[in-house]
């Protein structure tokens, strides 16, 4: 496992590239990232927040998504009920209603606070339906994925010291035995 800030950036970039390849996302799709900076640096979730670690992994994830015109939703911690930081234009596109809060490293989480500072026009929302996601450190992103989530295994299973779990989503299969699926 890599613990340097440069290593966290590289792992964030690699995980994002691999997830996008596996999920087959298109421009305009939405990726949720839950990130415990505490877990990345070897602490317990919610007890060892590291703004530097969050900034490092954000620097690996965000440019990859921007380059491919995929929206990032940064999940806040439980103190903000796992609200999400997204770009205002994304909220308008998907019809998500903004709520009033500005995440801080100890109230919302370092990753969400980093997203807030780096987005052009950030807003917080309570609910989204993302097309794929990265869960760094057991942050429980499942509530923010579309209905049918499919686990995705990457070549990485950790970022820093945090466990990495990923998912993509797919449409529901309906119609029974006579239905045809592509």
C-alpha positions in Angstrom: 0.0 0.0 0.0 1.2 3.5 -0.9 1.1 6.1 1.8 2.8 9.1 0.2 0.6 11.9 -1.1 2.0 11.3 -4.7 1.0 7.6 -4.2 -2.5 8.6 -3.2 -2.9 10.7 -6.3 -1.6 7.9 -8.5 -3.9 5.4 -6.9 -6.9 7.7 -7.2 -6.2 8.3 -10.9 -5.7 4.5 -11.6 -8.8 3.5 -9.8 -10.9 6.1 -11.6 -9.5 5.1 -15.0 -10.2 1.4 -14.3 -13.7 2.1 -13.0 -14.6 4.2 -16.1 -13.4 1.4 -18.4 -15.4 -1.2 -16.6 -18.5 0.9 -16.3 -18.6 2.2 -19.8 -19.7 5.6 -18.7 -20.5 8.4 -21.2 -20.1 12.2 -21.0 -22.8 13.6 -18.7 -22.9 10.5 -16.4 -22.4 10.9 -12.7 -19.8 9.2 -10.4 -20.1 9.3 -6.7 -17.0 9.2 -4.5 -17.1 8.5 -0.8 -13.7 9.0 0.7 -12.4 8.6 4.3 -9.2 10.4 4.5 -8.9 9.0 8.0 -8.9 5.4 6.6 -6.4 6.3 3.8 -3.8 7.4 6.4 -4.4 4.4 8.7 -6.8 5.9 11.1 -10.4 5.0 11.9 -13.1 6.6 9.8 -14.1 9.9 11.2 -11.3 10.2 13.7 -8.1 11.1 11.8 -9.2 13.4 9.0 -6.4 14.5 6.7 -7.0 17.4 4.3 -3.7 16.7 2.6 -4.6 13.1 1.8 -8.1 14.1 0.6 -6.5 16.8 -1.7 -4.0 14.2 -3.0 -6.6 11.6 -4.0 -8.9 14.3 -5.4 -6.0 15.4 -7.6 -6.0 11.9 -9.0 -9.7 11.5 -9.5 -11.1 14.8 -10.6 -9.0 15.5 -13.7 -9.8 12.1 -15.1 -13.5 12.7 -14.7 -13.3 16.3 -16.1 -11.4 15.2 -19.1 -14.1 12.7 -20.0 -16.9 15.2 -19.1 -18.3 13.0 -16.3 -19.7 14.7 -13.2 -18.2 14.0 -9.8 -20.4 13.9 -6.7 -18.3 14.0 -3.5 -20.2 12.4 -0.6 -20.0 14.1 2.7 -19.7 12.2 6.0 -22.5 11.2 8.3 -22.4 14.5 10.2 -24.0 16.1 7.0 -26.2 13.0 6.5 -24.1 11.9 3.6 -25.1 14.9 1.5 -23.2 15.4 -1.7 -21.2 18.2 -3.3 -21.8 18.6 -7.0 -21.5 21.3 -9.6 -24.6 23.5 -9.8 -24.9 22.7 -13.6 -25.1 19.0 -12.7 -27.8 19.7 -10.1 -29.8 21.6 -12.8 -29.3 18.8 -15.4 -30.6 16.1 -13.1 -33.1 18.2 -11.2 -31.5 17.8 -7.8 -32.5 20.4 -5.2 -29.7 22.2 -3.5 -29.5 22.4 0.4 -27.7 25.0 2.5 -24.4 23.7 3.9 -20.7 24.2 3.2 -18.7 21.0 4.1 -15.6 21.4 6.3 -12.9 18.8 7.1 -14.5 17.9 10.4 -18.1 18.4 9.4 -18.7 17.0 6.0 -15.2 15.5 5.4 -12.0 16.5 3.9 -12.8 15.1 0.5 -16.1 16.9 0.2 -14.5 20.1 1.5 -11.8 19.8 -1.2 -14.4 19.3 -3.9 -16.3 22.4 -2.6 -13.1 24.5 -3.0 -12.2 23.1 -6.4 -15.6 23.1 -8.2 -16.5 26.1 -10.3 -19.9 26.5 -8.7 -20.5 23.9 -6.0 -23.8 23.1 -4.3 -24.8 20.5 -1.8 -27.7 18.1 -2.5 -29.2 15.3 -0.4 -29.8 12.6 -3.0 -28.5 11.6 -6.4 -28.6 8.5 -8.6 -25.1 7.9 -9.7 -24.1 5.7 -12.6 -20.9 4.4 -10.8 -19.0 5.0 -7.6 -15.8 4.7 -5.7 -16.0 3.9 -1.9 -12.7 4.6 -0.3 -12.6 3.5 3.3 -16.1 2.1 3.9 -18.1 5.3 3.5 -21.3 3.5 2.3 -22.0 5.1 -1.1 -24.7 2.6 -2.0 -27.6 5.0 -1.2 -26.4 7.3 -3.9 -26.3 4.7 -6.8 -29.0 3.9 -9.2 -31.2 0.9 -8.3 -29.2 -2.0 -9.7 -25.5 -1.8 -8.5 -23.0 -4.2 -9.8 -19.7 -4.7 -8.0 -16.6 -3.9 -10.0 -13.2 -5.4 -9.1 -10.2 -3.3 -10.0 -6.5 -4.1 -9.9 -6.4 -2.0 -6.7 -8.2 -3.0 -3.5 -6.8 -0.2 -1.4 -6.1 3.5 -1.7 -3.4 4.2 0.9 -4.6 2.1 3.8 -8.3 2.4 3.0 -10.3 -0.5 1.5 -11.5 0.4 -2.0 -14.9 -0.9 -3.2 -16.4 0.1 -6.6 -19.6 -0.3 -8.4 -21.3 0.4 -11.7 -25.0 0.4 -12.3 -27.2 -1.1 -15.0 -30.8 -0.8 -16.0 -33.3 -3.2 -14.4 -34.1 -6.3 -16.3 -37.9 -6.6 -16.5 -40.3 -8.7 -18.4 -39.6 -12.3 -17.5 -38.6 -15.2 -19.6 -40.1 -13.9 -22.9 -38.3 -10.6 -22.7 -35.3 -9.9 -24.9 -32.2 -8.1 -23.5 -29.3 -6.8 -25.6 
